[in-house]
Structure formats: structure tokens, C-alpha cells
Amino acid sequence: MKRKAAIICKSNNIDKLSNAFKNSKKYELIYITNESIDFEKMRNVVSIFVDCDINKNCLFKLERFSLYNNIELNLISNSLNIRKTKIINVNDICFLNLNPYKISKVQSFIKRAFDLVFAVIFIILCLPLFILLIILIKLFDKGPIFYLQKRITINEKEFIIYKFRTMRIDAEKETGAVLSYEDDERLTKLGRILRRYGLDEIPQIFNVLVGNMSIVGPRPERKYFINKYKRINEYYKYRFNVKAGITGYAQIYARYDSSYKDKLDYDLYYISNYSFMGDIKIIFKTAIHLLTREKIAINKNKKGKIVIKESKEWKK
């Protein structure tokens, strides 16, 4: 039986959030509104989803209402509330300590050691596949085997990323810099297969080996888009407090064409909540995602609508 739910958000987010709950197997959306709330209509819901950017007084009323009526309250993430918290006390006064978007030197050392070991083992085990893909690209797509491009990593340092070429030669000659998207028309036939199963990312293991990237972390982006996003979101710069990665939360949970803001929230959550075992889990979940081609928490139905699936990550 579906859980009856309500959404309270800013007017410009109503369509996006209501679409997210269509075809949901877990939630039945019975009420959605902006800050003009009719509390009587929400007495039958068991879950309320709230945009944290709404009026603070309205948010306070919703919190009291949910507590009084034993209703589950879910805060839609923003760059502040996804930070890892812990309790500290000063002379018996309780404070919530918000972790910064960074990892410690010890964590950085452990992460780098793991990256080196993983990269060496991966290269040895996957060398036959690497050679096979080189031959296939040369036979079917002609032209260059590798796609080299300048990307940005930790501390906004520029580096050259290595990928197997999946797009036509000079695909952006007329359009300029364009973000990739699902079913990209610029892909070659072989490129579609490589992109579908993440095989085009394999050469990035050498970026990891030399230290430009990590196995897990925010995806490396181009400077053109970084400058654009930094102008409109002050939190975007914090994703460069760690090395760019081959995979991460955004690659597992977000759709391929999700907005930069949705992916940013996952990246910042990852940085603030980093742990070695967390990286191991992300690697295993990435393998599952590539093999099943299903998002673990979020996916699209046949009509292109977002479908929220039950996942342990969402219960945390």
C-alpha cells in the first residue's frame, strides 16, 4: 500500500517535484502546494516533503505540525543541510557541529593508497579488455582511439582526461561546448555501447594512477561549465576540495541528464560524509548500476518521467 504524501515547495519547483512522484511505487502524492498551506488537507498524509528554501516561519509551522500529528518530515536537500553533523557541548550547552566540505590529511592518504592499489590491480586484470576495445574502435570508428580533453580536479587544477572516443570526430566543431546527454546524437554506433556500459571511462584509470583523479569523487568538469555554475551557485567551488573521480554518488543516484544542482548536492554530501568503507560501497553500487542499467534510487520511466525507487540510502 502506498504512503500518502504531501509536498510544500516554492512555486517554480512544483512541476519538477510533482513529476518526481508520478509512478512512484512507494508514495501517493495527494497534496502539493507552495507556502500557502491548508493544514487540514495534510492530516491524512504520512510523509511531508519540504523545500528548505521556503519561508522560515512556514518551515517552523510544518515542523510543529508534523511532530504533533506523528507525520514523517523529509527535507529536500540544499547545500547546507546535507553536511554531516555531530553534537558537541560547551559547558552543558548542546551545539550541532557541521563538518566542512573537506577530508582530512589522513583520509587523503588512505584514499590515495587505495587508489594506487586499485588502479594497478585493475590495469593488470583488464588489460585484455583494454586491448580489445582499442582494436574495435580502430576497426569500426576509424580515427583517433582516445578522446583527450582538459578537465578540472582538486583545487581547480587543470589536467588532461583520457577516455575512449565515443563521439564523431569534431562533434563540437559547430556547436561549441555542449554537455553530454542520454542518447546523444553525436555518439557513434560503437560509442553508444561503450557509453551505455561505462567502458569509455576505462582509460581514466591512468589518470588515477598518476594522481590527477581518484576512483571515487565528483566527476571532472570542463572549465567553461565550471565558471558558469560558480557564477550562479556559491557552493559549487567546494566540490573541488577533493580530487575528481571516475564514479561517485551523482553517477549512481542522479539521472544522466540531471541538473548540475542535483549532482552538486550528491557531490557535497559525498565530501562531507567521506569514509573509506563508503568508497567501497560506491564502487560496488557502480558495478551493479552498470550491469543492470538501473539507477539505485532514481530512474526514468518510459515516458521520461523521474521515478523514485526505494533505497536504503534514502532512509538515512
N, C-alpha and C positions, 0 to 999 in steps of 0.2 A: 504493500500500500504506500502510495506517495505521501511525502510530508508536505503539508500546506505551507507555502512561503509567501513572504511579502518583501518588496524592495523599496527602499527610500533612497533617492539619489538626486543629483542635480538634473535639471531638465534636459541638458544636452547629452546625458548618459542613459536616458530612459530606453531608447531604442536598442542600444548596444546590450544593455543588461537584460532586457526582456527577451531578446533573441537568444541570449545565452542559456535561458531556461526552457526554451522550446525543445520538446522531445527529450527532456531530462527524465531519466528513469527513477530518479530519487525524489525530485521536488515537483510540486504542482503550484505554479505561480497564480495566486488568487487576488493579489493586490499589488499595484505598483503606483508610486506617486513621487512627486517632488517634496519639498519641505512643507507643503500643506497637507498635514496628516489627519486622517479620520481614524482615531484610535479604536472606535467601535468596530470598524471593519477588520481590525487585526486581532481581535480577541480569539479567533478560531485558528490562527496560524501557529505553527510550532517553531518556525525559523524566520528570523528577520535578517535581511541583508542590507547593510547600511553603508553608504558612501561617506567616508570620514571627512570629506571636504564640505559637507553640508553645514548649515548654521550650528554653532556650538551649543546654543540653548536647545535647539531641536534634538541634537545628539544626546544631550543630558536627559531630556524627557523620554527618549526612546530607551535609554539605559534603565531608567527607573521603571518604565512600563514593562520592559522585558523581565526585570527581576521580580516585580510584583505579580506578574502573570505566569511566571516559570516558562518563559519563552526563550529559546536559544537565540543569541545575538551574534551575528557574523559581521565583522568589519571588513569592508572591501579595502584591499591593501593600498597604502600610499607609501612614499619613501621614508616616512618617519616610523610608522607602526610596524614595519617588517623587521626593524632592528632587534637583535637579540637582547633580551632584558634579564637582569638578575636583581635580587634585593640586597641592598647594603643598609647598614644602620649607623647613625651618628648620634650618640647619646640617647639611645632608645627611639630615635625618630627614623621611621622607615622611608627609604628612598628607592625609586626604581632607577637602576643604572642601565643606560642604553649603550651598548657596545658601538664603537666607531666602525666605519666601513673599512676595516683593515685586518690583516692577520699578523701574528707576532713573528719575530725572527726565528724562534724555534719551530713554529708551524711552517714557515717558509722553507727552512732547512729540510724538514721531514717531507714536505711536498716536492721539493726539488730532487731529493734522494729517490723517492718513489717514481717520479717522472723518468729519471735516468734508467732505473732498473726495468720499468715497464717498457720503455722505448727500445732498449736493447733486446729484450725477450720478444717483443712484438716484431721487430725487424727480422730477427732470425726465423721465427715461425711463419711469417707472412711473405718471405722473400719470393717463393714460387708464385704466389698470387700477384705480387708486385710486378714480376717479370711478365706474367700472362697479360695483365692489364696494359702494360706498355705495348706489347705486340698487337693486342686488339685495337687499341687507339690508332696505332700506326697503320694497320690494315684497313679499318673501316672509316676513320675520320680524316686520315692523312694529316698533314700539317704538324704543328708542334704537339708534343705529348703532354708537356706540363703547362700549367697556367700560373704565371708569376705575377704577383700584384703587391703593391705597397699597402701594408696594414699597420694598425696601431696597437701596441701592447702596454705593459705596465709603465707608469709614469709618462704615458703618451709618447713612448719611443716608437720610431718608425722601423719596420723590418719588412723583408720580402717573404711573403707566404707562398708555399708550394702546394699546388693541387693538380690533380689530373684534369686536363681540359675537357669540359663538358659542353661548352658553347661553340657556336660557329666562330671562325676567325674574324676578328674586328667586329664582334657583336655589338659593341657600344660606340662604334665609329660615328654613327649618325645621331644616336640618342644621348650620348654622354653617359655619366654615371647614373645607373638605374639599379635599385635594389632587386635582388633575385626574388622570385615568387614561384609558388607551386604551378606546375605545368607551364613553365617558362618557355615561350615560343622560340627563344634563342638557342635552346638546347638541341644538340644533335641526337640522332636515334640512340646511339650508344651512350651518349651523355645522359639521357633520361634514365637509363638503367643504372648508371654509376651514381647519379644524384639520388635516385629512389632508395638505394641501399647504402648510401653514405660512402661508397667506395672512392669517390673523388677526393675524400678527405685524407686518405691513407698517407700521401706524401708529407702531410703536416707532422708526422711522427719525427721527421728530420728537423723540423722547427723546434720540436720539444727537445730533441737530443742536443741541439746547440744552445738551448736556453731562451729562445725567443717566445716560446709558448709553453703551456702546461697541458697535461691531459684533460684536466677539468678547470673550467673558468669561463668568464664571459667571452663570447665569440669576438674575434678581432674584426674591427670595422674599418672602413675607409675614412680618411681624414675629411673628405668632403661632407659625409653624413655626420661625422662626429661634431664638426664645427656647427652644423645646422642644429643638431639636437642640444648642444650645450647652450645655444642662444635661447632656447625655449624651455629648458629644464635644468635648474641649478644642481640637481642631484646627479646628472649624467657623468660628471667628471669623476665621481667616486668609483665607478666601475673600473677605472684604471689604477686602482690601488693594489691590484693583483695582476698577474700575467694573464693574457688572453688564453683561452683554452679550446681544445678540439670539441669538447662536449660540455654540457652544463645543464642546470635546471631549465633554462629557456629552451634548450634543444629538446628536452624531454616533455615538458608540460605545455609550452606555448605552441600555437599553430605556426606553420612555416611562414605565413604572411601576417602574423600578429603584429600589432603596432609596436613601435620602438619602446613606448611607455610600458606595455605589458611585459616585454622582455627585460626591460630595465629593472622592474620590480623583482623578477626572479634572480637577476644577477646580483642585486644588492642584498637580497635575502641570503644568497649563497655566501657572499663575502662575510656578512655579519655573523652567519651561523656555521662558518667553516669548521670541518673536522676531518681527520684522516679517514675515519670509517664512513663519513658522509661522501667522500670522493669515491670510495669503493662501491657504495650503493649506487651512485650516479653512473658509474661505468657499467655495472650490471644492468641497470634500468635502460641505459642507452642500447646495450646489446639486445634486450628484449624488444625495445621500440623498433630497432632496425629490422629485426626478424619478423615481427608481427605487423609492422607499419601502422600501429595504433598508438595514439597518444595515451599516456598512462592516466592522465587526469582530464585532459581536454581533447576533443576531436571535432571533426566536421561531419555532418550527415550528408546524404546525397545531394541535398539542396544547398549545401554550402553554409548551413547554419551551425553555430557553435553548440556542441553538446557537452555538458558537464557530466563526467563519469565519476563514480565513487572511487576514491583513492585514499589510502591511509595518510598520505601527505596532507590532504585537505582537512583531516580530522585533528591535526596537531594544533 
